[in-house]
Each structure stands twice: as C-alpha cells, then as structure tokens.
C-alpha cells in the first residue's frame, strides 16, 4: 500500500515520546486530511505506526481522543 506519508525526523519523534511521558498538555499545530489547520492545546496519549505511517493519539480536554499523522504536524 503506497501512501504520501513523509517520515518525520528522529528528533521530532523523540520529542513527542517525551511529551507522552510527562503527560502535560501542549500547544500543537497540525493539518487535517483536508489541509485545514488547527492550533489546540492537547494531551498526547500515544504514538504508533499503522500501514507504514506514524500517528499520535491526542485528546483535547475530556473530548474523545483522535489521531494526527506525524507528517501533518506543523513546526
């Protein structure tokens, strides 16, 4: 299965893992699948790979957790 996923740097990946460990809400900017930009304070719950793409699972306040593909995070 081919995707347009572009791997992120090891530095970003490690930073996201650190944020999971400290479990502190962080400000994050990202694009959704339709290229709509978001800027929210989120808690990063998990990081994982599926179909050769990497994702983080995040939560805003007490809302239902959702995922963001790592290459859609805006630095």
PyMOL commands that set and color helices and strands:
alter all, ss='L'
color gray80, all
select helices_A, chain A and resi 10-22+70-72
alter helices_A, ss='H'
color red, helices_A
select strands_A, chain A and resi 26-31+37-50+53-59+66-69+73-74
alter strands_A, ss='S'
color yellow, strands_A
deselect
rebuild
show_as cartoon
